[in-house]
């Protein structure tokens, strides 16, 4: 348990940051799932639109180091691959 005022404040800040980061990761997963759902529905136009919304969010999370840049690239690459292979 924190004994000093500084340690208590750091504990409060760490908890606030943890909750914020968890919220941002949840948002990231939600946008990725929206693209996947559009792909599974077979609507290529909707999938591309959802993808265009999701990409900046994925990049932002990588820039803020909530996810690794390679993980962001992997998500974008796989989603792009699935969208491109959809029938027109």
N, C-alpha and C positions, 0 to 999 in steps of 0.2 A: 504494500500500500504506500502511496505517496506521502512523504512526511513534510516536505518543504512546499512553500507556496508555488515555487517554480514547477516542481514536479506535479503538483495538483493541477496547475494550469495546463501543462503539457498533456496530462492524462485526459482532461476535458477536450483539448484540441484534437488529440488523437482519435477520440471517439467520434467527434463531429466529422473529422476527415474520413474516417472509416465508413460512416453512414452515407456521406456524400458520394464516396467512391462506389459503394454498393449500389446506390441509386443510379449512378452513371453507367455502371456495368449492366444493370437491369435494363436500362433504356437501350443500350447497344444491342443486347440480345433480342429485345422486342422488335427493333427495326430489322434485324437480320431475319427474324421469324416472319415478318410481314413480307419480305422478298421471297422467302421459301414458300409461303402460302400462296403467293401470286404465281409462282412457278408451277406449283402442284395443281393449281386451278386450270392451267393451260392458257391463260390470258397473257400473251407475250407483251402487249402494250402496257398492261398494268404492272407486269413484272419489271419492265424497263423503268417505268415511272417510280416504283418503289425502290428500285436499285439506285436511281439518281438521288433519292432522298437519303438512302442509307449510307452511301459512300462518304459524304462529308462527315457524318457522325462517326463512322469507323475511323476515318483519318484523324478526327479530333481526339478520339480516345487514345489513339496511338501516340499522337503528339504530346498528350498530357501524361503519357506513360502508364495509363491504366491497363493497356494491353501492349504487348510487344509489337514492334513495327512489322515483323515477319508474320505474326498472327493476323494483323490487319490485311496484309497483302494476300495471305492465304484465303481469308474470307472473301475478299473482292475477286480474286482469281476464280475461285470455285463457283461463286454466284454468276460471274460473267460467263463461265463455261456452260453452266446449266441454261442460262438465258439464250445464249447463242445457239444451243442445240435444240431449242424449242421449235416446233413447226410453226411456220408463219401463218 
